[in-house]
Amino acid sequence: MLFGGNALPRLRANPRLQLTAFGARDRAFFEIILCRAPRRQLKRSTFGGYWQPILGSTNRPAEPVPDMKLERNMTMVVQPNVITPDQKAGGAGGRADADHEDRVGAPASGAARVPESRVTVDTQVLVVGGGPVGLTLAIDLGRRGVRCTLIEQKEAPQFLPKMERCNARTMEIFRRLGIGDRVRAAGLRADIPMDVYIVLSLAEPPLLHLPYSSVEQARAEIRARNDGSLPLEPYQLISQYTLEPLLKSIAETLPSVTVRYSCQLESFTQDDAGVTAHVRKADATSGTIRAAYLAGCDGGSSMVRKQLGIRLRGEYNLLELRQALFRCDELFDRIPIGNGPGKARHYHVADGEATFLIMQDSTRHFTLHSVVERDEDMKRMFERTVTLQVKYEMLACQPWRQNLLLADRYRDGRVFLAGDAVHLVIPTGGLGMNTGVGDAIDLSWKLAATLLG
Ligand SMILES: Cc1cc2nc3c(=O)[nH]c(=O)nc-3n(C[C@H](O)[C@H](O)[C@H](O)COP(=O)(O)OP(=O)(O)OC[C@H]3O[C@@H](n4cnc5c(N)ncnc54)[C@H](O)[C@@H]3O)c2cc1C
Protein backbone atom coordinates (compact mmCIF):
# COMPACT_ATOMS: atom_id res chain seq x y z
CA MET A 1 0.00 0.00 0.00
CA LEU A 2 1.24 3.49 -0.81
CA PHE A 3 1.11 6.28 1.73
CA GLY A 4 1.77 10.02 1.81
CA GLY A 5 4.85 11.49 0.18
CA ASN A 6 6.26 8.04 -0.70
CA ALA A 7 3.34 7.25 -2.91
CA LEU A 8 4.12 9.39 -5.91
CA PRO A 9 7.74 8.37 -6.61
CA ARG A 10 6.88 4.71 -6.17
CA LEU A 11 3.81 5.02 -8.33
CA ARG A 12 5.80 6.72 -11.06
CA ALA A 13 8.48 4.04 -10.83
CA ASN A 14 6.11 1.15 -11.38
CA PRO A 15 2.52 2.25 -11.34
CA ARG A 16 0.79 -0.86 -12.58
CA LEU A 17 2.60 -3.22 -10.23
CA GLN A 18 1.93 -1.05 -7.21
CA LEU A 19 -1.69 -0.50 -8.07
CA THR A 20 -2.54 -4.13 -8.64
CA ALA A 21 -1.05 -4.89 -5.24
CA PHE A 22 -3.82 -2.88 -3.61
CA GLY A 23 -6.51 -5.49 -4.04
CA ALA A 24 -10.08 -4.19 -4.17
CA ARG A 25 -10.20 -1.43 -6.73
CA ASP A 26 -12.40 0.99 -4.86
CA ARG A 27 -10.26 0.71 -1.78
CA ALA A 28 -7.14 1.27 -3.83
CA PHE A 29 -8.68 4.27 -5.47
CA PHE A 30 -9.74 5.75 -2.16
CA GLU A 31 -6.33 5.18 -0.60
CA ILE A 32 -4.41 6.71 -3.46
CA ILE A 33 -6.58 9.79 -3.48
CA LEU A 34 -6.57 10.33 0.24
CA CYS A 35 -2.99 9.48 1.03
CA ARG A 36 -0.97 11.28 -1.55
CA ALA A 37 -1.86 14.87 -0.69
CA PRO A 38 0.11 16.77 1.91
CA ARG A 39 -1.85 17.46 5.07
CA ARG A 40 -2.01 21.04 6.14
CA GLN A 41 -2.36 22.69 9.45
CA LEU A 42 -5.26 25.03 8.83
CA LYS A 43 -6.91 27.73 10.82
CA ARG A 44 -10.40 26.77 11.89
CA SER A 45 -13.09 28.53 10.00
CA THR A 46 -16.14 30.05 11.56
CA PHE A 47 -18.20 28.10 9.04
CA GLY A 48 -17.45 24.64 10.38
CA GLY A 49 -18.58 23.03 7.15
CA TYR A 50 -16.38 21.53 4.50
CA TRP A 51 -17.88 23.63 1.75
CA GLN A 52 -16.87 27.15 2.58
CA PRO A 53 -17.16 29.71 -0.18
CA ILE A 54 -14.75 32.42 0.87
CA LEU A 55 -13.98 34.40 -2.25
CA GLY A 56 -16.21 36.20 -4.72
CA SER A 57 -17.32 34.30 -7.76
CA THR A 58 -19.20 34.67 -10.99
CA ASN A 59 -22.45 33.31 -9.59
CA ARG A 60 -25.36 33.27 -11.94
CA PRO A 61 -28.82 33.40 -10.37
CA ALA A 62 -30.85 30.63 -11.91
CA GLU A 63 -34.37 31.80 -11.18
CA PRO A 64 -36.31 34.93 -10.32
CA VAL A 65 -36.75 35.65 -6.62
CA PRO A 66 -40.22 35.12 -5.20
CA ASP A 67 -41.42 38.15 -3.29
CA MET A 68 -43.04 38.39 0.11
CA LYS A 69 -45.73 40.76 1.19
CA LEU A 70 -44.64 43.20 3.85
CA GLU A 71 -46.91 45.13 6.12
CA ARG A 72 -46.17 48.73 7.03
CA ASN A 73 -45.11 47.68 10.50
CA MET A 74 -42.41 45.58 8.77
CA THR A 75 -43.74 42.32 10.13
CA MET A 76 -43.46 39.78 7.37
CA VAL A 77 -46.75 38.29 6.26
CA VAL A 78 -46.35 35.02 4.47
CA GLN A 79 -49.46 33.86 2.66
CA PRO A 80 -51.00 30.85 4.40
CA ASN A 81 -50.23 27.61 2.61
CA VAL A 82 -52.90 26.47 0.21
CA ILE A 83 -55.09 23.68 1.50
CA THR A 84 -56.03 21.04 -1.04
CA PRO A 85 -59.71 20.12 -1.61
CA ASP A 86 -59.04 16.77 0.05
CA GLN A 87 -57.74 18.45 3.14
CA LYS A 88 -60.73 20.78 3.25
CA ALA A 89 -62.99 17.79 2.92
CA GLY A 90 -61.52 16.32 6.08
CA GLY A 91 -58.82 14.06 4.65
CA ALA A 92 -55.72 13.33 6.64
CA GLY A 93 -54.16 16.67 5.75
CA GLY A 94 -57.33 18.58 6.63
CA ARG A 95 -57.60 17.04 10.04
CA ALA A 96 -53.99 17.79 10.78
CA ASP A 97 -54.51 21.33 9.65
CA ALA A 98 -57.35 21.89 12.09
CA ASP A 99 -55.34 20.30 14.90
CA HIS A 100 -52.46 22.47 13.99
CA GLU A 101 -54.44 25.71 14.12
CA ASP A 102 -55.55 24.76 17.61
CA ARG A 103 -52.07 24.01 18.80
CA VAL A 104 -50.08 26.82 17.30
CA GLY A 105 -52.62 29.57 16.86
CA ALA A 106 -51.71 31.25 20.13
CA PRO A 107 -48.01 31.14 20.93
CA ALA A 108 -47.21 30.25 24.51
CA SER A 109 -46.32 33.13 26.74
CA GLY A 110 -42.78 34.33 26.16
CA ALA A 111 -42.29 32.16 23.07
CA ALA A 112 -42.61 34.91 20.49
CA ARG A 113 -40.83 38.24 20.62
CA VAL A 114 -43.49 40.12 18.66
CA PRO A 115 -47.05 40.85 19.80
CA GLU A 116 -49.35 37.92 19.17
CA SER A 117 -51.40 39.82 16.62
CA ARG A 118 -48.39 40.12 14.37
CA VAL A 119 -47.68 36.39 14.33
CA THR A 120 -49.37 35.96 11.02
CA VAL A 121 -47.52 32.98 9.64
CA ASP A 122 -48.12 29.50 10.78
CA THR A 123 -47.19 26.25 9.21
CA GLN A 124 -46.81 22.67 10.31
CA VAL A 125 -43.13 22.32 9.47
CA LEU A 126 -40.66 25.13 8.92
CA VAL A 127 -37.76 23.87 6.81
CA VAL A 128 -34.66 26.05 7.08
CA GLY A 129 -32.33 25.79 4.08
CA GLY A 130 -32.93 25.34 0.36
CA GLY A 131 -30.06 22.96 -0.31
CA PRO A 132 -30.81 19.50 -1.71
CA VAL A 133 -31.72 18.18 1.76
CA GLY A 134 -34.21 20.92 2.71
CA LEU A 135 -35.79 20.85 -0.75
CA THR A 136 -36.15 17.04 -0.70
CA LEU A 137 -37.73 17.25 2.75
CA ALA A 138 -40.16 19.94 1.59
CA ILE A 139 -41.12 17.89 -1.48
CA ASP A 140 -41.78 14.73 0.50
CA LEU A 141 -43.72 16.60 3.20
CA GLY A 142 -45.70 18.37 0.48
CA ARG A 143 -46.53 15.11 -1.27
CA ARG A 144 -47.82 13.76 2.04
CA GLY A 145 -50.08 16.78 2.47
CA VAL A 146 -48.13 18.36 5.31
CA ARG A 147 -48.20 22.16 5.24
CA CYS A 148 -44.65 23.37 5.24
CA THR A 149 -42.71 26.54 4.59
CA LEU A 150 -39.14 26.42 3.34
CA ILE A 151 -36.96 29.46 3.88
CA GLU A 152 -33.60 30.02 2.19
CA GLN A 153 -31.28 32.94 2.81
CA LYS A 154 -29.95 33.06 -0.76
CA GLU A 155 -31.79 35.04 -3.42
CA ALA A 156 -31.83 32.05 -5.76
CA PRO A 157 -30.01 28.76 -6.34
CA GLN A 158 -26.41 29.47 -7.29
CA PHE A 159 -24.40 28.35 -10.26
CA LEU A 160 -21.61 26.98 -8.10
CA PRO A 161 -20.33 23.41 -8.22
CA LYS A 162 -20.59 21.05 -5.25
CA MET A 163 -21.94 17.52 -5.57
CA GLU A 164 -22.51 15.79 -8.85
CA ARG A 165 -23.24 12.17 -7.94
CA CYS A 166 -26.65 10.98 -6.83
CA ASN A 167 -26.15 7.43 -5.70
CA ALA A 168 -28.52 4.55 -6.35
CA ARG A 169 -30.42 5.01 -3.08
CA THR A 170 -31.02 8.70 -3.74
CA MET A 171 -32.31 7.85 -7.21
CA GLU A 172 -34.63 5.23 -5.69
CA ILE A 173 -35.92 7.94 -3.36
CA PHE A 174 -36.37 10.40 -6.23
CA ARG A 175 -38.22 7.67 -8.15
CA ARG A 176 -40.54 7.19 -5.17
CA LEU A 177 -41.14 10.96 -5.10
CA GLY A 178 -42.10 10.73 -8.78
CA ILE A 179 -39.21 12.93 -9.90
CA GLY A 180 -36.57 10.37 -10.94
CA ASP A 181 -37.12 10.86 -14.66
CA ARG A 182 -36.88 14.64 -14.35
CA VAL A 183 -33.62 14.34 -12.45
CA ARG A 184 -32.22 12.02 -15.13
CA ALA A 185 -33.41 14.28 -17.94
CA ALA A 186 -31.59 17.23 -16.35
CA GLY A 187 -28.43 15.22 -15.60
CA LEU A 188 -25.67 13.54 -17.59
CA ARG A 189 -26.69 11.59 -20.70
CA ALA A 190 -27.48 7.96 -19.95
CA ASP A 191 -25.01 6.56 -22.50
CA ILE A 192 -21.87 8.13 -21.02
CA PRO A 193 -19.76 5.77 -18.88
CA MET A 194 -19.06 6.76 -15.28
CA ASP A 195 -15.45 5.56 -15.48
CA VAL A 196 -12.69 6.87 -13.28
CA TYR A 197 -9.06 7.19 -14.39
CA ILE A 198 -5.89 7.78 -12.50
CA VAL A 199 -3.56 9.70 -14.77
CA LEU A 200 -0.41 11.76 -14.97
CA SER A 201 -2.17 13.99 -17.52
CA LEU A 202 -5.06 13.54 -19.92
CA ALA A 203 -2.65 13.24 -22.84
CA GLU A 204 -0.81 10.23 -21.40
CA PRO A 205 -1.92 6.61 -21.10
CA PRO A 206 -3.78 6.21 -17.79
CA LEU A 207 -2.12 4.58 -14.81
CA LEU A 208 -5.35 2.95 -13.76
CA HIS A 209 -8.80 2.57 -15.24
CA LEU A 210 -11.76 1.94 -12.97
CA PRO A 211 -14.72 1.12 -15.20
CA TYR A 212 -18.22 2.06 -14.03
CA SER A 213 -21.32 1.42 -16.12
CA SER A 214 -23.23 4.16 -17.84
CA VAL A 215 -26.80 4.57 -16.60
CA GLU A 216 -27.99 2.73 -19.72
CA GLN A 217 -25.66 -0.21 -19.06
CA ALA A 218 -26.53 -0.26 -15.37
CA ARG A 219 -30.23 -0.35 -16.18
CA ALA A 220 -29.65 -3.30 -18.52
CA GLU A 221 -27.73 -5.09 -15.74
CA ILE A 222 -30.56 -4.43 -13.30
CA ARG A 223 -33.14 -5.73 -15.76
CA ALA A 224 -31.07 -8.86 -16.46
CA ARG A 225 -30.54 -9.71 -12.79
CA ASN A 226 -33.84 -9.24 -11.07
CA ASP A 227 -32.87 -11.16 -7.92
CA GLY A 228 -32.89 -8.31 -5.41
CA SER A 229 -29.11 -8.01 -5.36
CA LEU A 230 -29.03 -4.76 -7.36
CA PRO A 231 -30.69 -1.44 -6.60
CA LEU A 232 -33.87 -0.57 -8.43
CA GLU A 233 -32.28 2.55 -9.91
CA PRO A 234 -28.68 3.20 -10.94
CA TYR A 235 -26.78 6.30 -9.91
CA GLN A 236 -27.04 9.58 -11.81
CA LEU A 237 -24.50 12.30 -12.41
CA ILE A 238 -26.22 15.66 -11.99
CA SER A 239 -24.49 18.82 -10.84
CA GLN A 240 -25.80 20.40 -7.65
CA TYR A 241 -26.33 23.66 -9.54
CA THR A 242 -28.71 21.76 -11.85
CA LEU A 243 -30.40 19.69 -9.15
CA GLU A 244 -31.20 22.52 -6.72
CA PRO A 245 -33.22 24.69 -9.15
CA LEU A 246 -35.02 21.55 -10.32
CA LEU A 247 -35.97 20.52 -6.78
CA LYS A 248 -36.99 24.10 -6.02
CA SER A 249 -39.28 24.25 -9.04
CA ILE A 250 -40.85 20.92 -8.02
CA ALA A 251 -41.37 22.04 -4.42
CA GLU A 252 -43.05 25.22 -5.68
CA THR A 253 -45.71 23.24 -7.55
CA LEU A 254 -46.91 21.46 -4.40
CA PRO A 255 -50.03 23.07 -2.93
CA SER A 256 -49.07 22.60 0.69
CA VAL A 257 -45.49 23.89 0.28
CA THR A 258 -44.44 27.54 0.42
CA VAL A 259 -40.91 28.32 -0.74
CA ARG A 260 -39.35 31.62 0.37
CA TYR A 261 -35.91 32.67 -0.83
CA SER A 262 -34.09 35.78 0.47
CA CYS A 263 -35.36 34.83 3.90
CA GLN A 264 -32.92 34.06 6.69
CA LEU A 265 -33.58 32.42 10.02
CA GLU A 266 -32.08 34.61 12.72
CA SER A 267 -33.17 32.81 15.89
CA PHE A 268 -35.95 30.67 17.28
CA THR A 269 -37.60 29.66 20.51
CA GLN A 270 -39.60 26.54 21.24
CA ASP A 271 -42.29 25.58 23.72
CA ASP A 272 -44.59 22.64 24.29
CA ALA A 273 -46.83 23.56 21.35
CA GLY A 274 -44.39 24.61 18.67
CA VAL A 275 -41.47 26.68 17.46
CA THR A 276 -41.39 30.42 16.84
CA ALA A 277 -38.81 31.45 14.25
CA HIS A 278 -37.55 34.99 13.77
CA VAL A 279 -36.63 35.62 10.19
CA ARG A 280 -35.13 38.47 8.19
CA LYS A 281 -35.48 39.29 4.53
CA ALA A 282 -32.67 40.62 2.36
CA ASP A 283 -34.10 44.14 2.64
CA ALA A 284 -33.69 43.96 6.45
CA THR A 285 -37.40 43.61 7.19
CA SER A 286 -38.14 40.93 9.73
CA GLY A 287 -40.97 38.68 10.79
CA THR A 288 -42.02 35.60 12.68
CA ILE A 289 -43.03 32.16 11.56
CA ARG A 290 -44.78 29.80 13.94
CA ALA A 291 -44.54 26.08 13.23
CA ALA A 292 -45.30 22.83 14.97
CA TYR A 293 -41.79 21.61 14.07
CA LEU A 294 -38.63 23.12 12.67
CA ALA A 295 -36.15 21.22 10.48
CA GLY A 296 -32.69 22.73 10.29
CA CYS A 297 -31.30 21.76 6.89
CA ASP A 298 -29.02 24.77 6.92
CA GLY A 299 -25.71 23.19 5.98
CA GLY A 300 -22.33 22.78 7.63
CA SER A 301 -22.39 26.14 9.40
CA SER A 302 -25.93 25.45 10.69
CA MET A 303 -27.15 28.24 12.96
CA VAL A 304 -29.97 25.95 14.07
CA ARG A 305 -27.47 23.40 15.39
CA LYS A 306 -25.39 26.13 17.00
CA GLN A 307 -28.38 27.70 18.73
CA LEU A 308 -29.31 24.30 20.13
CA GLY A 309 -25.76 23.95 21.45
CA ILE A 310 -25.24 20.68 19.60
CA ARG A 311 -21.58 20.02 18.86
CA LEU A 312 -19.95 18.43 15.87
CA ARG A 313 -17.22 15.98 16.76
CA GLY A 314 -14.55 14.38 14.63
CA GLU A 315 -11.74 15.64 12.45
CA TYR A 316 -11.70 19.24 11.26
CA ASN A 317 -9.78 20.60 8.29
CA LEU A 318 -8.14 17.44 7.05
CA LEU A 319 -7.20 19.18 3.86
CA GLU A 320 -7.86 22.48 2.11
CA LEU A 321 -8.23 22.44 -1.63
CA ARG A 322 -9.34 24.92 -4.24
CA GLN A 323 -12.16 24.05 -6.59
CA ALA A 324 -12.47 25.90 -9.89
CA LEU A 325 -15.30 25.61 -12.38
CA PHE A 326 -14.15 25.68 -16.01
CA ARG A 327 -16.17 25.91 -19.16
CA CYS A 328 -14.45 24.08 -21.99
CA ASP A 329 -16.70 23.12 -24.88
CA GLU A 330 -14.20 20.97 -26.77
CA LEU A 331 -12.59 18.95 -23.99
CA PHE A 332 -15.21 16.20 -23.75
CA ASP A 333 -14.76 15.34 -27.44
CA ARG A 334 -10.98 15.55 -27.37
CA ILE A 335 -9.74 13.68 -24.31
CA PRO A 336 -7.79 10.88 -25.94
CA ILE A 337 -8.18 8.31 -23.15
CA GLY A 338 -11.17 6.27 -22.24
CA ASN A 339 -13.63 4.27 -24.23
CA GLY A 340 -13.87 6.94 -26.88
CA PRO A 341 -12.95 10.58 -26.43
CA GLY A 342 -13.66 12.12 -23.06
CA LYS A 343 -15.90 9.36 -21.82
CA ALA A 344 -15.25 9.28 -18.12
CA ARG A 345 -16.36 11.26 -15.12
CA HIS A 346 -13.33 11.57 -12.82
CA TYR A 347 -9.67 11.97 -13.63
CA HIS A 348 -7.44 11.79 -10.57
CA VAL A 349 -3.96 13.10 -11.22
CA ALA A 350 -1.11 11.32 -9.47
CA ASP A 351 0.61 14.53 -8.40
CA GLY A 352 1.59 16.13 -5.11
CA GLU A 353 -1.33 18.57 -5.18
CA ALA A 354 -4.15 15.99 -4.95
CA THR A 355 -5.49 17.29 -8.25
CA PHE A 356 -8.65 15.85 -9.75
CA LEU A 357 -10.86 16.81 -12.65
CA ILE A 358 -14.59 16.07 -12.64
CA MET A 359 -16.86 16.27 -15.65
CA GLN A 360 -20.13 18.02 -14.86
CA ASP A 361 -23.54 17.07 -16.24
CA SER A 362 -23.42 19.27 -19.36
CA THR A 363 -20.09 17.68 -20.46
CA ARG A 364 -19.08 21.29 -21.18
CA HIS A 365 -18.23 22.17 -17.61
CA PHE A 366 -15.46 20.65 -15.52
CA THR A 367 -14.39 21.19 -11.95
CA LEU A 368 -10.76 20.97 -11.01
CA HIS A 369 -9.67 20.47 -7.40
CA SER A 370 -6.10 21.03 -6.31
CA VAL A 371 -4.06 22.01 -3.28
CA VAL A 372 -2.70 25.36 -4.46
CA GLU A 373 -2.22 28.73 -2.80
CA ARG A 374 -4.04 31.12 -5.14
CA ASP A 375 -7.05 31.11 -7.45
CA GLU A 376 -4.83 31.98 -10.39
CA ASP A 377 -2.84 28.79 -9.84
CA MET A 378 -5.91 26.80 -10.83
CA LYS A 379 -5.54 27.82 -14.48
CA ARG A 380 -2.00 26.49 -14.46
CA MET A 381 -3.19 23.25 -12.88
CA PHE A 382 -5.98 22.92 -15.45
CA GLU A 383 -3.52 23.35 -18.31
CA ARG A 384 -1.07 20.93 -16.71
CA THR A 385 -3.80 18.31 -16.27
CA VAL A 386 -5.49 18.73 -19.62
CA THR A 387 -2.24 19.22 -21.58
CA LEU A 388 -4.25 19.54 -24.84
CA GLN A 389 -4.58 22.93 -26.54
CA VAL A 390 -8.17 23.88 -25.73
CA LYS A 391 -10.07 27.12 -25.29
CA TYR A 392 -11.39 27.42 -21.78
CA GLU A 393 -12.79 29.90 -19.29
CA MET A 394 -12.52 29.77 -15.50
CA LEU A 395 -15.99 30.70 -14.21
CA ALA A 396 -15.52 30.44 -10.46
CA CYS A 397 -12.94 29.46 -7.91
CA GLN A 398 -13.29 28.84 -4.20
CA PRO A 399 -11.41 27.11 -1.43
CA TRP A 400 -13.06 24.24 0.42
CA ARG A 401 -12.06 22.04 3.31
CA GLN A 402 -12.44 18.40 4.04
CA ASN A 403 -13.93 17.50 7.41
CA LEU A 404 -15.16 14.28 8.96
CA LEU A 405 -17.68 15.39 11.58
CA LEU A 406 -20.81 14.08 13.22
CA ALA A 407 -23.26 15.82 15.54
CA ASP A 408 -23.93 14.52 19.03
CA ARG A 409 -27.68 14.65 18.45
CA TYR A 410 -30.05 15.24 15.52
CA ARG A 411 -32.92 16.61 17.62
CA ASP A 412 -33.84 18.89 20.45
CA GLY A 413 -37.53 18.90 21.32
CA ARG A 414 -39.47 20.15 18.29
CA VAL A 415 -36.36 21.04 16.33
CA PHE A 416 -34.69 18.49 14.05
CA LEU A 417 -31.49 18.64 12.04
CA ALA A 418 -30.61 16.96 8.75
CA GLY A 419 -27.89 16.86 6.11
CA ASP A 420 -24.62 18.75 6.37
CA ALA A 421 -26.00 20.41 9.51
CA VAL A 422 -25.26 17.19 11.37
CA HIS A 423 -22.64 15.32 9.34
CA LEU A 424 -19.79 16.42 7.15
CA VAL A 425 -17.95 13.83 5.13
CA ILE A 426 -15.23 13.86 2.52
CA PRO A 427 -16.90 13.89 -0.92
CA THR A 428 -14.85 10.92 -2.18
CA GLY A 429 -17.57 8.40 -2.82
CA GLY A 430 -20.21 11.13 -3.09
CA LEU A 431 -21.76 10.68 0.32
CA GLY A 432 -22.67 14.12 1.67
CA MET A 433 -25.85 14.98 -0.13
CA ASN A 434 -26.85 11.35 -0.51
CA THR A 435 -26.68 10.84 3.25
CA GLY A 436 -28.64 14.05 3.75
CA VAL A 437 -31.38 12.97 1.34
CA GLY A 438 -31.66 9.81 3.45
CA ASP A 439 -32.07 11.98 6.57
CA ALA A 440 -34.75 14.05 4.87
CA ILE A 441 -36.81 11.04 3.88
CA ASP A 442 -36.46 9.46 7.30
CA LEU A 443 -37.57 12.67 9.00
CA SER A 444 -40.36 13.34 6.56
CA TRP A 445 -42.50 10.26 7.10
CA LYS A 446 -42.09 10.51 10.86
CA LEU A 447 -43.18 14.14 10.94
CA ALA A 448 -46.06 13.36 8.60
CA ALA A 449 -47.16 10.42 10.73
CA THR A 450 -47.02 12.56 13.88
CA LEU A 451 -48.86 15.50 12.32
CA LEU A 452 -51.41 13.63 10.23
CA GLY A 453 -51.97 10.73 12.56
C1 LIG B 1 -16.48 19.55 -3.89
C2 LIG B 1 -17.66 18.83 -3.35
C3 LIG B 1 -18.16 17.72 -4.02
C4 LIG B 1 -19.23 17.03 -3.50
N1 LIG B 1 -19.72 15.94 -4.16
C5 LIG B 1 -20.76 15.26 -3.65
C6 LIG B 1 -21.32 14.17 -4.35
O1 LIG B 1 -20.89 13.83 -5.45
N2 LIG B 1 -22.36 13.51 -3.78
C7 LIG B 1 -22.87 13.89 -2.58
O2 LIG B 1 -23.80 13.23 -2.10
N3 LIG B 1 -22.40 14.95 -1.93
C8 LIG B 1 -21.36 15.65 -2.42
N4 LIG B 1 -20.91 16.74 -1.78
C9 LIG B 1 -21.56 17.17 -0.54
C10 LIG B 1 -22.83 17.95 -0.81
O3 LIG B 1 -22.58 19.07 -1.62
C11 LIG B 1 -23.44 18.37 0.51
O4 LIG B 1 -23.48 17.26 1.37
C12 LIG B 1 -24.84 18.92 0.33
O5 LIG B 1 -24.82 20.17 -0.30
C13 LIG B 1 -25.53 19.07 1.67
O6 LIG B 1 -26.81 19.55 1.46
P1 LIG B 1 -27.60 20.33 2.59
O7 LIG B 1 -28.90 20.68 1.97
O8 LIG B 1 -27.54 19.57 3.86
O9 LIG B 1 -26.73 21.63 2.87
P2 LIG B 1 -26.35 22.81 1.89
O10 LIG B 1 -26.26 22.33 0.48
O11 LIG B 1 -25.16 23.47 2.49
O12 LIG B 1 -27.60 23.77 1.96
C14 LIG B 1 -27.88 24.52 3.15
C15 LIG B 1 -28.70 25.72 2.73
O13 LIG B 1 -29.15 26.39 3.91
C16 LIG B 1 -29.09 27.79 3.68
N5 LIG B 1 -29.00 28.44 4.97
C17 LIG B 1 -27.99 28.41 5.87
N6 LIG B 1 -28.29 29.11 6.96
C18 LIG B 1 -29.53 29.62 6.77
C19 LIG B 1 -30.37 30.45 7.54
N7 LIG B 1 -30.01 30.90 8.76
N8 LIG B 1 -31.58 30.82 7.04
C20 LIG B 1 -31.97 30.38 5.80
N9 LIG B 1 -31.19 29.58 5.00
C21 LIG B 1 -30.00 29.21 5.49
C22 LIG B 1 -27.82 27.94 2.84
O14 LIG B 1 -27.84 29.16 2.11
C23 LIG B 1 -27.89 26.73 1.92
O15 LIG B 1 -28.54 26.99 0.72
C24 LIG B 1 -19.84 17.46 -2.29
C25 LIG B 1 -19.35 18.60 -1.64
C26 LIG B 1 -18.27 19.26 -2.16
C27 LIG B 1 -17.76 20.46 -1.44
The ligand as a Tripos MOL2 file, in Angstrom:
@<TRIPOS>MOLECULE
LIG
   53    58     1     0     0
SMALL
NO_CHARGES

@<TRIPOS>ATOM
      1 C1        -16.4820   19.5510   -3.8940 C.3       1 LIG1
      2 C2        -17.6620   18.8320   -3.3500 C.ar      1 LIG1
      3 C3        -18.1570   17.7220   -4.0150 C.ar      1 LIG1
      4 C4        -19.2340   17.0290   -3.4990 C.ar      1 LIG1
      5 N1        -19.7160   15.9400   -4.1600 N.ar      1 LIG1
      6 C5        -20.7560   15.2570   -3.6530 C.ar      1 LIG1
      7 C6        -21.3170   14.1660   -4.3550 C.ar      1 LIG1
      8 O1        -20.8860   13.8340   -5.4460 O.2       1 LIG1
      9 N2        -22.3630   13.5080   -3.7820 N.ar      1 LIG1
     10 C7        -22.8740   13.8880   -2.5820 C.ar      1 LIG1
     11 O2        -23.7950   13.2340   -2.0980 O.2       1 LIG1
     12 N3        -22.3960   14.9490   -1.9290 N.ar      1 LIG1
     13 C8        -21.3570   15.6450   -2.4210 C.ar      1 LIG1
     14 N4        -20.9050   16.7400   -1.7780 N.ar      1 LIG1
     15 C9        -21.5560   17.1670   -0.5360 C.3       1 LIG1
     16 C10       -22.8330   17.9480   -0.8150 C.3       1 LIG1
     17 O3        -22.5750   19.0690   -1.6240 O.3       1 LIG1
     18 C11       -23.4400   18.3730    0.5110 C.3       1 LIG1
     19 O4        -23.4790   17.2580    1.3680 O.3       1 LIG1
     20 C12       -24.8440   18.9180    0.3260 C.3       1 LIG1
     21 O5        -24.8200   20.1720   -0.3010 O.3       1 LIG1
     22 C13       -25.5280   19.0710    1.6710 C.3       1 LIG1
     23 O6        -26.8140   19.5460    1.4570 O.3       1 LIG1
     24 P1        -27.5980   20.3280    2.5890 P.3       1 LIG1
     25 O7        -28.9010   20.6810    1.9750 O.co2     1 LIG1
     26 O8        -27.5370   19.5750    3.8630 O.co2     1 LIG1
     27 O9        -26.7270   21.6280    2.8670 O.3       1 LIG1
     28 P2        -26.3540   22.8130    1.8890 P.3       1 LIG1
     29 O10       -26.2580   22.3340    0.4780 O.co2     1 LIG1
     30 O11       -25.1610   23.4680    2.4940 O.co2     1 LIG1
     31 O12       -27.6030   23.7680    1.9620 O.3       1 LIG1
     32 C14       -27.8790   24.5180    3.1460 C.3       1 LIG1
     33 C15       -28.7030   25.7190    2.7300 C.3       1 LIG1
     34 O13       -29.1480   26.3870    3.9060 O.3       1 LIG1
     35 C16       -29.0910   27.7860    3.6750 C.3       1 LIG1
     36 N5        -29.0030   28.4390    4.9730 N.ar      1 LIG1
     37 C17       -27.9880   28.4060    5.8650 C.ar      1 LIG1
     38 N6        -28.2860   29.1140    6.9610 N.ar      1 LIG1
     39 C18       -29.5260   29.6230    6.7660 C.ar      1 LIG1
     40 C19       -30.3740   30.4530    7.5380 C.ar      1 LIG1
     41 N7        -30.0090   30.8990    8.7640 N.pl3     1 LIG1
     42 N8        -31.5820   30.8160    7.0450 N.ar      1 LIG1
     43 C20       -31.9710   30.3790    5.7970 C.ar      1 LIG1
     44 N9        -31.1880   29.5800    5.0030 N.ar      1 LIG1
     45 C21       -30.0000   29.2150    5.4920 C.ar      1 LIG1
     46 C22       -27.8220   27.9450    2.8360 C.3       1 LIG1
     47 O14       -27.8370   29.1580    2.1060 O.3       1 LIG1
     48 C23       -27.8850   26.7320    1.9240 C.3       1 LIG1
     49 O15       -28.5420   26.9850    0.7170 O.3       1 LIG1
     50 C24       -19.8350   17.4570   -2.2880 C.ar      1 LIG1
     51 C25       -19.3530   18.5960   -1.6410 C.ar      1 LIG1
     52 C26       -18.2730   19.2630   -2.1570 C.ar      1 LIG1
     53 C27       -17.7610   20.4580   -1.4420 C.3       1 LIG1
@<TRIPOS>BOND
     1     1     2 1
     2     2     3 ar
     3     2    52 ar
     4     3     4 ar
     5     4     5 ar
     6     4    50 ar
     7     5     6 ar
     8     6     7 ar
     9     6    13 1
    10     7     8 2
    11     7     9 ar
    12     9    10 ar
    13    10    11 2
    14    10    12 ar
    15    12    13 ar
    16    13    14 ar
    17    14    15 1
    18    14    50 ar
    19    15    16 1
    20    16    17 1
    21    16    18 1
    22    18    19 1
    23    18    20 1
    24    20    21 1
    25    20    22 1
    26    22    23 1
    27    23    24 1
    28    24    25 2
    29    24    26 1
    30    24    27 1
    31    27    28 1
    32    28    29 2
    33    28    30 1
    34    28    31 1
    35    31    32 1
    36    32    33 1
    37    33    34 1
    38    33    48 1
    39    34    35 1
    40    35    36 1
    41    35    46 1
    42    36    37 ar
    43    36    45 ar
    44    37    38 ar
    45    38    39 ar
    46    39    40 ar
    47    39    45 ar
    48    40    41 1
    49    40    42 ar
    50    42    43 ar
    51    43    44 ar
    52    44    45 ar
    53    46    47 1
    54    46    48 1
    55    48    49 1
    56    50    51 ar
    57    51    52 ar
    58    52    53 1
@<TRIPOS>SUBSTRUCTURE
     1 LIG1         1 GROUP 0 **** ****
